[in-house]
């Protein structure tokens, strides 16, 4: 068993986040030792999965839906594939923005709005 402070330190989350995750059913403590919540060691792996989901842009509700009632992983693969499509769309848009900024920074034109290359980039955004 790991106490809440150890879990917070090893997961990189603060104790209030752990208590919140517990309040919404994402993680479960195994009880208390004195005043400190105790968690099974496996909670660290679950927190890593939650962190991955958050970094991928999933909401906590979406992440909670990836676990069944007993807390076991039950992944909606289609939802993940949809998220991959969203991420790929965002990447393409960010690349266009980056290219536009680089063009403006390096283009010798006095008025970028008159530059045909820049106009084309603006229309692609």
DSSP file (Angstrom, degrees, kcal/mol; ACC not computed):
  #  RESIDUE AA STRUCTURE BP1 BP2  ACC     N-H-->O    O-->H-N    N-H-->O    O-->H-N    TCO  KAPPA ALPHA  PHI   PSI    X-CA   Y-CA   Z-CA
    1    1 A X              0   0    0      0, 0.0     2,-0.4     0, 0.0    39,-0.2   0.000 360.0 360.0 360.0 147.3    0.0    0.0    0.0
    2    2 A X  E     -A   39   0A   0     37,-3.2    37,-3.4     4,-0.0     2,-0.1  -0.964 360.0-129.0-121.3 137.6    1.1    3.6   -0.7
    3    3 A X  E  >  -A   38   0A   0     -2,-0.4     4,-2.4    35,-0.2     3,-0.4  -0.414  33.1-101.3 -82.3 167.1   -0.1    6.6    1.2
    4    4 A X  H  > S+     0   0    0     33,-1.7     4,-2.5     1,-0.2     5,-0.2   0.823 120.9  54.5 -58.7 -35.6   -1.5    9.6   -0.6
    5    5 A X  H  > S+     0   0    0      2,-0.2     4,-2.4     1,-0.2    -1,-0.2   0.907 109.8  46.5 -65.6 -41.5    1.7   11.6   -0.2
    6    6 A X  H  > S+     0   0    0     -3,-0.4     4,-2.8     2,-0.2     5,-0.2   0.919 113.4  48.7 -66.0 -44.0    3.7    8.8   -1.9
    7    7 A X  H  X S+     0   0    0     -4,-2.4     4,-2.3     2,-0.2     6,-0.4   0.915 111.7  50.3 -62.3 -42.4    1.2    8.4   -4.7
    8    8 A X  H  X>S+     0   0    0     -4,-2.5     4,-1.6    -5,-0.2     5,-0.7   0.939 113.4  45.1 -60.3 -47.3    1.2   12.2   -5.2
    9    9 A X  H  <5S+     0   0    0     -4,-2.4    -2,-0.2     1,-0.2    -1,-0.2   0.928 117.1  43.3 -63.9 -46.1    5.0   12.3   -5.4
   10   10 A X  H  <5S+     0   0    0     -4,-2.8    -1,-0.2     1,-0.2    -2,-0.2   0.793 119.3  42.7 -73.8 -27.4    5.4    9.3   -7.7
   11   11 A X  H  <5S-     0   0    0     -4,-2.3    -1,-0.2    -5,-0.2    -2,-0.2   0.657 103.2-125.8 -91.7 -16.4    2.5   10.3  -10.0
   12   12 A X  T  <5S+     0   0    0     -4,-1.6     2,-0.3     1,-0.3    -3,-0.2   0.558  72.2 119.2  81.0   7.3    3.4   14.0  -10.2
   13   13 A X      < -     0   0    0     -5,-0.7    -1,-0.3    -6,-0.4    -2,-0.2  -0.703  65.5-116.1-100.8 156.0   -0.1   15.0   -9.1
   14   14 A X    >>  -     0   0    0     -2,-0.3     4,-1.7    -3,-0.1     3,-0.6  -0.530  29.1-108.2 -87.6 163.9   -1.0   16.9   -6.0
   15   15 A X  H 3> S+     0   0    0      1,-0.3     4,-2.6     2,-0.2     5,-0.2   0.840 117.7  58.0 -59.9 -35.8   -3.1   15.3   -3.2
   16   16 A X  H 3> S+     0   0    0      1,-0.2     4,-2.2     2,-0.2    -1,-0.3   0.874 104.6  51.6 -65.3 -34.9   -6.1   17.4   -4.0
   17   17 A X  H <> S+     0   0    0     -3,-0.6     4,-3.1     2,-0.2    -1,-0.2   0.910 109.8  49.9 -65.4 -41.3   -6.1   16.0   -7.6
   18   18 A X  H  X S+     0   0    0     -4,-1.7     4,-2.2     2,-0.2    -2,-0.2   0.926 111.2  48.2 -62.8 -44.0   -6.0   12.5   -6.2
   19   19 A X  H  X S+     0   0    0     -4,-2.6     4,-2.2     2,-0.2    -1,-0.2   0.888 112.7  49.5 -63.5 -37.7   -8.9   13.2   -3.8
   20   20 A X  H  X S+     0   0    0     -4,-2.2     4,-1.8     2,-0.2    -2,-0.2   0.945 109.1  50.7 -65.8 -47.4  -10.8   14.7   -6.7
   21   21 A X  H  <>S+     0   0    0     -4,-3.1     5,-2.5     1,-0.2     6,-0.9   0.882 112.1  48.9 -57.0 -37.7  -10.2   11.7   -8.9
   22   22 A X  H ><5S+     0   0    0     -4,-2.2     3,-1.2     4,-0.2    -1,-0.2   0.903 107.0  55.0 -68.2 -40.0  -11.4    9.5   -6.1
   23   23 A X  H 3<5S+     0   0    0     -4,-2.2    -2,-0.2     1,-0.3    -1,-0.2   0.797 111.2  44.6 -65.5 -27.8  -14.5   11.6   -5.6
   24   24 A X  T 3<5S-     0   0    0     -4,-1.8    -1,-0.3    -5,-0.1    -2,-0.2   0.364 119.7-108.4 -98.8   5.6  -15.5   11.2   -9.3
   25   25 A X  T < 5S+     0   0    0     -3,-1.2    -3,-0.2     2,-0.3    -2,-0.1   0.596  84.1 120.4  86.6  11.3  -14.8    7.5   -9.2
   26   26 A X  S   <S+     0   0    0     -5,-2.5     2,-0.3    -6,-0.2    -4,-0.2   0.887  83.6  14.5 -75.0 -38.1  -11.6    7.4  -11.3
   27   27 A X  S    S-     0   0    0     -6,-0.9     2,-0.4    -9,-0.2    -2,-0.3  -0.883  70.5-146.9-130.7 164.3   -9.5    5.8   -8.6
   28   28 A X        -     0   0    0     -2,-0.3    12,-0.4    -3,-0.1     2,-0.2  -0.998   9.9-138.2-135.9 133.1  -10.3    4.2   -5.3
   29   29 A X        -     0   0    0     -2,-0.4    10,-0.3    10,-0.1     3,-0.1  -0.516  13.0-137.0 -82.9 159.3   -8.4    4.2   -2.0
   30   30 A X        -     0   0    0      8,-3.3     2,-0.3     1,-0.3     9,-0.2   0.360  64.0 -79.9 -95.3   3.9   -8.1    1.0    0.0
   31   31 A X  E     -B   38   0A   0      7,-0.7     7,-2.9     2,-0.0     2,-0.3  -0.926  58.2 -62.3 132.8-158.6   -8.8    2.8    3.3
   32   32 A X  E     -B   37   0A   0     -2,-0.3     2,-0.5     5,-0.3     5,-0.2  -0.934  16.8-156.2-131.0 152.1   -6.9    4.9    5.7
   33   33 A X  E >  S-B   36   0A   0      3,-2.6     3,-1.5    -2,-0.3     2,-0.5  -0.933  83.6 -42.4-123.2 103.7   -3.9    4.6    7.9
   34   34 A X  T 3  S-     0   0    0     -2,-0.5    -2,-0.0     1,-0.2     0, 0.0  -0.655 124.5 -27.8  70.1-126.4   -4.4    7.3   10.5
   35   35 A X  T 3  S+     0   0    0     -2,-0.5     2,-0.5    -3,-0.1    -1,-0.2   0.442 118.8  96.9 -97.5  -1.6   -5.6   10.3    8.6
   36   36 A X  E <  S- B   0  33A   0     -3,-1.5    -3,-2.6     1,-0.0     2,-0.0  -0.765  73.8-123.9-100.2 130.5   -3.9    9.4    5.3
   37   37 A X  E     - B   0  32A   0     -2,-0.5   -33,-1.7    -5,-0.2     2,-0.4  -0.365  24.0-145.6 -64.1 145.9   -5.6    7.6    2.5
   38   38 A X  E     -AB   3  31A   0     -7,-2.9    -8,-3.3   -35,-0.2    -7,-0.7  -0.943  14.6-170.5-117.5 138.2   -3.9    4.4    1.3
   39   39 A X  E     -A    2   0A   0    -37,-3.4   -37,-3.2    -2,-0.4   -10,-0.1  -0.941  27.3-109.7-126.5 147.9   -3.9    3.2   -2.3
   40   40 A X    >   -     0   0    0    -12,-0.4     3,-2.0    -2,-0.3     4,-0.3  -0.419  35.8-111.9 -68.7 154.5   -2.8    0.0   -3.9
   41   41 A X  T >  S+     0   0    0      1,-0.3     3,-1.7     2,-0.2     4,-0.5   0.811 113.4  70.5 -57.4 -30.4    0.4    0.2   -5.9
   42   42 A X  T >> S+     0   0    0      1,-0.3     4,-1.8     2,-0.2     3,-0.5   0.680  77.9  79.3 -63.2 -17.1   -1.6   -0.4   -9.1
   43   43 A X  H <> S+     0   0    0     -3,-2.0     4,-2.7     1,-0.2    -1,-0.3   0.815  84.4  62.4 -62.1 -27.9   -3.1    3.0   -8.7
   44   44 A X  H <> S+     0   0    0     -3,-1.7     4,-1.9    -4,-0.3    -1,-0.2   0.902 103.7  47.1 -64.7 -40.0    0.2    4.5  -10.2
   45   45 A X  H <> S+     0   0    0     -3,-0.5     4,-2.0    -4,-0.5    -1,-0.2   0.910 112.6  49.7 -66.9 -41.2   -0.4    2.6  -13.5
   46   46 A X  H  X S+     0   0    0     -4,-1.8     4,-2.4     1,-0.2    -2,-0.2   0.905 109.8  51.0 -64.0 -40.6   -4.0    3.8  -13.6
   47   47 A X  H  X S+     0   0    0     -4,-2.7     4,-2.6     1,-0.2    -1,-0.2   0.861 107.2  54.0 -64.7 -35.0   -2.9    7.4  -12.9
   48   48 A X  H  X S+     0   0    0     -4,-1.9     4,-2.2     2,-0.2    -1,-0.2   0.898 109.4  48.0 -64.7 -39.8   -0.4    7.1  -15.8
   49   49 A X  H  X S+     0   0    0     -4,-2.0     4,-2.5     2,-0.2    -2,-0.2   0.906 111.4  50.0 -65.5 -41.6   -3.3    6.0  -18.1
   50   50 A X  H  X S+     0   0    0     -4,-2.4     4,-2.4     2,-0.2    -2,-0.2   0.918 110.4  50.6 -61.7 -43.1   -5.4    8.9  -16.9
   51   51 A X  H  X S+     0   0    0     -4,-2.6     4,-2.6     2,-0.2    -2,-0.2   0.906 109.1  50.8 -61.9 -42.7   -2.5   11.2  -17.5
   52   52 A X  H  X S+     0   0    0     -4,-2.2     4,-1.8     1,-0.2    -1,-0.2   0.929 110.5  49.6 -60.2 -45.3   -2.1    9.9  -21.1
   53   53 A X  H  <>S+     0   0    0     -4,-2.5     5,-2.7     1,-0.2     4,-0.3   0.903 110.6  49.5 -60.7 -42.1   -5.8   10.4  -21.7
   54   54 A X  H ><5S+     0   0    0     -4,-2.4     3,-1.4     1,-0.2    -1,-0.2   0.917 110.2  50.4 -63.2 -43.7   -5.6   14.0  -20.4
   55   55 A X  H 3<5S+     0   0    0     -4,-2.6    -1,-0.2     1,-0.3    -2,-0.2   0.818 107.0  55.6 -64.1 -29.3   -2.6   14.7  -22.6
   56   56 A X  T 3<5S-     0   0    0     -4,-1.8    -1,-0.3    -5,-0.2    -2,-0.2   0.513 124.3-105.6 -80.3  -4.5   -4.5   13.2  -25.6
   57   57 A X  T < 5 +     0   0    0     -3,-1.4     2,-0.2    -4,-0.3    -3,-0.2   0.597  69.2 147.9  93.0  11.4   -7.3   15.7  -24.9
   58   58 A X      < -     0   0    0     -5,-2.7    -1,-0.3    -6,-0.2     2,-0.1  -0.560  45.7-123.6 -78.6 144.1   -9.8   13.3  -23.4
   59   59 A X     >  -     0   0    0     -2,-0.2     4,-2.5     1,-0.1     5,-0.2  -0.390  25.7-109.1 -77.0 163.5  -12.1   14.7  -20.7
   60   60 A X  H  > S+     0   0    0      1,-0.2     4,-2.8     2,-0.2     5,-0.2   0.859 122.0  54.7 -63.1 -33.6  -12.2   13.0  -17.3
   61   61 A X  H  > S+     0   0    0      2,-0.2     4,-1.8     1,-0.2    -1,-0.2   0.914 108.5  47.9 -64.1 -42.1  -15.7   11.7  -18.2
   62   62 A X  H  4 S+     0   0    0      2,-0.2     4,-0.4     1,-0.2    -2,-0.2   0.911 113.2  48.2 -63.9 -41.3  -14.3   10.1  -21.4
   63   63 A X  H >< S+     0   0    0     -4,-2.5     3,-1.8     1,-0.2    -2,-0.2   0.926 108.6  53.3 -64.9 -44.3  -11.5    8.6  -19.4
   64   64 A X  H >< S+     0   0    0     -4,-2.8     3,-1.7     1,-0.3    -1,-0.2   0.864 102.6  60.0 -58.7 -35.2  -13.8    7.3  -16.7
   65   65 A X  T 3< S+     0   0    0     -4,-1.8    -1,-0.3     1,-0.3    -2,-0.2   0.625  92.4  67.6 -67.6 -12.8  -15.8    5.6  -19.5
   66   66 A X  T <  S+     0   0    0     -3,-1.8     8,-4.1    -4,-0.4     2,-0.4   0.462  96.0  65.5 -85.7  -1.5  -12.7    3.7  -20.4
   67   67 A X  B <  S-C   73   0B   0     -3,-1.7     6,-0.2     6,-0.3     5,-0.1  -0.947  79.2-133.3-120.8 142.3  -12.9    1.7  -17.2
   68   68 A X    >   -     0   0    0      4,-3.0     3,-2.1    -2,-0.4     6,-0.1  -0.203  42.8 -83.2 -82.5-177.6  -15.7   -0.7  -16.1
   69   69 A X  T 3  S+     0   0    0      1,-0.3    -1,-0.1     2,-0.1    -2,-0.0   0.808 130.3  51.8 -58.0 -32.8  -17.4   -0.7  -12.8
   70   70 A X  T 3  S-     0   0    0      2,-0.1    -1,-0.3     1,-0.0     3,-0.1   0.483 121.2-106.4 -84.9  -1.0  -14.7   -2.7  -11.1
   71   71 A X  S <  S+     0   0    0     -3,-2.1     2,-0.2     1,-0.3    -2,-0.1   0.464  73.9 140.1  91.9   1.5  -12.0   -0.3  -12.4
   72   72 A X        -     0   0    0      1,-0.1    -4,-3.0    -5,-0.1    -1,-0.3  -0.492  63.0 -94.3 -78.3 150.6  -10.7   -2.6  -15.1
   73   73 A X  B     +C   67   0B   0     -6,-0.2    -6,-0.3    -2,-0.2     2,-0.2  -0.436  44.8 169.9 -66.7 130.8   -9.7   -1.2  -18.4
   74   74 A X        -     0   0    0     -8,-4.1     2,-0.2    -2,-0.2    -1,-0.1  -0.657  21.1-160.5-141.9  78.0  -12.5   -1.4  -21.0
   75   75 A X        -     0   0    0     -2,-0.2     2,-1.1     1,-0.1     3,-0.1  -0.406  17.8-142.6 -75.6 132.4  -11.3    0.8  -23.9
   76   76 A X     >  -     0   0    0     -2,-0.2     4,-1.8     1,-0.2     3,-0.3  -0.802  19.6-169.2 -86.3  96.4  -13.7    2.1  -26.5
   77   77 A X  H  > S+     0   0    0     -2,-1.1     4,-2.5     1,-0.2    -1,-0.2   0.848  81.5  55.1 -62.2 -36.2  -11.4    1.7  -29.5
   78   78 A X  H  > S+     0   0    0      1,-0.2     4,-2.5     2,-0.2    -1,-0.2   0.897 105.6  52.7 -65.8 -38.2  -13.5    3.7  -31.8
   79   79 A X  H  > S+     0   0    0     -3,-0.3     4,-2.0     2,-0.2    -1,-0.2   0.895 110.2  48.9 -62.2 -38.9  -13.5    6.7  -29.4
   80   80 A X  H  X S+     0   0    0     -4,-1.8     4,-2.3     2,-0.2    -2,-0.2   0.906 110.0  50.4 -67.3 -40.7   -9.7    6.5  -29.4
   81   81 A X  H  X S+     0   0    0     -4,-2.5     4,-2.1     1,-0.2    -2,-0.2   0.889 109.7  51.5 -64.1 -37.8   -9.5    6.3  -33.2
   82   82 A X  H  X S+     0   0    0     -4,-2.5     4,-2.0     2,-0.2    -1,-0.2   0.896 109.2  50.3 -63.3 -39.7  -11.8    9.4  -33.3
   83   83 A X  H  X S+     0   0    0     -4,-2.0     4,-2.6     2,-0.2    -2,-0.2   0.886 107.2  54.2 -66.1 -38.3   -9.4   11.2  -31.0
   84   84 A X  H  X S+     0   0    0     -4,-2.3     4,-2.7     2,-0.2    -2,-0.2   0.917 107.5  50.8 -60.3 -43.1   -6.5   10.2  -33.2
   85   85 A X  H  X S+     0   0    0     -4,-2.1     4,-2.2     2,-0.2    -2,-0.2   0.914 110.2  49.6 -60.1 -42.7   -8.3   11.8  -36.1
   86   86 A X  H  X S+     0   0    0     -4,-2.0     4,-2.3     2,-0.2    -2,-0.2   0.917 111.7  48.4 -61.1 -43.8   -8.8   15.0  -34.0
   87   87 A X  H  X S+     0   0    0     -4,-2.6     4,-2.5     2,-0.2    -2,-0.2   0.911 110.7  50.2 -64.6 -43.0   -5.1   15.0  -33.1
   88   88 A X  H  X S+     0   0    0     -4,-2.7     4,-2.3     2,-0.2    -1,-0.2   0.891 110.3  50.6 -63.5 -38.6   -4.0   14.6  -36.7
   89   89 A X  H  X S+     0   0    0     -4,-2.2     4,-2.2     2,-0.2    -1,-0.2   0.915 111.2  48.7 -63.7 -42.8   -6.3   17.4  -37.8
   90   90 A X  H  X S+     0   0    0     -4,-2.3     4,-2.7     2,-0.2    -2,-0.2   0.895 109.3  52.7 -63.7 -40.3   -4.8   19.6  -35.1
   91   91 A X  H  X S+     0   0    0     -4,-2.5     4,-2.4     2,-0.2    -2,-0.2   0.930 109.2  49.0 -61.6 -45.7   -1.3   18.7  -36.2
   92   92 A X  H  X S+     0   0    0     -4,-2.3     4,-2.0     1,-0.2    -1,-0.2   0.915 112.8  47.9 -60.9 -42.1   -2.1   19.7  -39.8
   93   93 A X  H  X S+     0   0    0     -4,-2.2     4,-2.2     1,-0.2    -2,-0.2   0.911 111.2  49.9 -65.9 -41.8   -3.5   23.0  -38.7
   94   94 A X  H  X S+     0   0    0     -4,-2.7     4,-2.7     1,-0.2    -1,-0.2   0.868 108.4  53.3 -65.1 -36.0   -0.6   23.7  -36.4
   95   95 A X  H  X S+     0   0    0     -4,-2.4     4,-2.8     2,-0.2    -1,-0.2   0.913 109.1  49.3 -64.5 -42.0    1.8   23.0  -39.3
   96   96 A X  H  X S+     0   0    0     -4,-2.0     4,-2.2     2,-0.2    -2,-0.2   0.911 112.3  48.0 -62.7 -41.9    0.0   25.5  -41.5
   97   97 A X  H  X S+     0   0    0     -4,-2.2     4,-2.5     2,-0.2    -2,-0.2   0.932 112.4  48.8 -63.7 -45.6    0.1   28.1  -38.8
   98   98 A X  H  X S+     0   0    0     -4,-2.7     4,-2.6     1,-0.2     5,-0.2   0.929 111.6  49.3 -59.8 -46.2    3.8   27.4  -38.2
   99   99 A X  H  X S+     0   0    0     -4,-2.8     4,-2.3     1,-0.2    -1,-0.2   0.884 110.8  50.8 -62.2 -38.5    4.5   27.7  -42.0
  100  100 A X  H  X S+     0   0    0     -4,-2.2     4,-2.5     2,-0.2    -1,-0.2   0.924 111.0  47.7 -64.6 -44.5    2.6   30.9  -42.2
  101  101 A X  H  X S+     0   0    0     -4,-2.5     4,-2.4     1,-0.2    -2,-0.2   0.909 112.5  49.0 -63.7 -42.1    4.5   32.5  -39.3
  102  102 A X  H  X S+     0   0    0     -4,-2.6     4,-1.9     2,-0.2    -1,-0.2   0.901 110.5  51.7 -63.3 -39.8    7.8   31.4  -40.8
  103  103 A X  H  X S+     0   0    0     -4,-2.3     4,-2.3    -5,-0.2    -2,-0.2   0.944 110.9  46.7 -62.7 -47.1    6.8   32.8  -44.1
  104  104 A X  H  < S+     0   0    0     -4,-2.5    -1,-0.2     1,-0.2    -2,-0.2   0.908 112.9  50.5 -61.2 -41.3    5.9   36.2  -42.6
  105  105 A X  H  < S+     0   0    0     -4,-2.4    -1,-0.2     1,-0.2    -2,-0.2   0.831 122.8  30.5 -65.9 -31.8    9.2   36.2  -40.6
  106  106 A X  H  < S+     0   0    0     -4,-1.9     2,-0.2    -5,-0.2    -2,-0.2   0.556  90.5 108.1-107.2 -10.2   11.3   35.5  -43.7
  107  107 A X     <  -     0   0    0     -4,-2.3     5,-0.1    -5,-0.2     8,-0.0  -0.515  57.1-150.6 -74.7 131.8    9.4   37.1  -46.5
  108  108 A X        +     0   0    0     -2,-0.2    -1,-0.1     3,-0.0    -4,-0.1   0.547  58.1 120.7 -78.9  -5.0   11.0   40.2  -47.9
  109  109 A X        -     0   0    0      1,-0.1     3,-0.2     3,-0.1     6,-0.1  -0.301  59.5-146.1 -62.3 140.1    7.7   41.7  -49.0
  110  110 A X  S    S+     0   0    0      1,-0.3     2,-0.6     2,-0.1    -1,-0.1   0.874  94.5  36.6 -72.2 -37.1    6.8   45.0  -47.4
  111  111 A X    >   -     0   0    0      1,-0.1     3,-1.9     2,-0.0     4,-0.4  -0.917  68.8-167.9-119.9 103.9    3.1   44.2  -47.3
  112  112 A X  G >  S+     0   0    0     -2,-0.6     3,-1.1     1,-0.3     7,-0.2   0.767  85.4  67.1 -64.2 -24.9    2.5   40.5  -46.5
  113  113 A X  G 3  S+     0   0    0      1,-0.3    -1,-0.3    -3,-0.1    -3,-0.0   0.686 100.3  50.9 -70.5 -15.0   -1.1   40.8  -47.5
  114  114 A X  G <  S+     0   0    0     -3,-1.9     2,-0.5     4,-0.0    -1,-0.3   0.495  85.5 104.5 -95.0  -6.1    0.0   41.5  -51.1
  115  115 A X    <>  -     0   0    0     -3,-1.1     4,-2.5    -4,-0.4     5,-0.2  -0.658  63.2-151.1 -79.2 120.5    2.3   38.4  -51.1
  116  116 A X  H  > S+     0   0    0     -2,-0.5     4,-2.3     1,-0.2     5,-0.2   0.870  95.5  52.9 -61.1 -37.5    0.6   35.6  -53.1
  117  117 A X  H  > S+     0   0    0      2,-0.2     4,-2.1     1,-0.2    -1,-0.2   0.924 111.5  45.5 -64.2 -42.9    2.3   32.8  -51.1
  118  118 A X  H  > S+     0   0    0      2,-0.2     4,-2.6     1,-0.2    -2,-0.2   0.901 110.3  54.2 -67.6 -40.4    1.0   34.3  -47.8
  119  119 A X  H  X S+     0   0    0     -4,-2.5     4,-2.0     1,-0.2    -1,-0.2   0.914 108.6  49.8 -58.2 -42.9   -2.5   34.8  -49.3
  120  120 A X  H  X S+     0   0    0     -4,-2.3     4,-1.2     1,-0.2    -1,-0.2   0.919 110.2  50.2 -62.5 -43.4   -2.6   31.1  -50.2
  121  121 A X  H  X S+     0   0    0     -4,-2.1     4,-0.9     1,-0.2     3,-0.5   0.906 108.3  52.7 -62.2 -41.6   -1.5   30.1  -46.7
  122  122 A X  H >< S+     0   0    0     -4,-2.6     3,-0.7     1,-0.2    -1,-0.2   0.894 107.5  51.8 -60.9 -39.7   -4.2   32.3  -45.1
  123  123 A X  H 3< S+     0   0    0     -4,-2.0    -1,-0.2     1,-0.2    -2,-0.2   0.751 106.3  55.1 -69.6 -23.0   -6.8   30.7  -47.3
  124  124 A X  H 3<        0   0    0     -4,-1.2    -1,-0.2    -3,-0.5    -2,-0.2   0.652 360.0 360.0 -83.8 -15.7   -5.6   27.2  -46.2
  125  125 A X    <<        0   0    0     -4,-0.9    -1,-0.2    -3,-0.7    -2,-0.1   0.502 360.0 360.0 -72.9 360.0   -6.0   28.0  -42.4
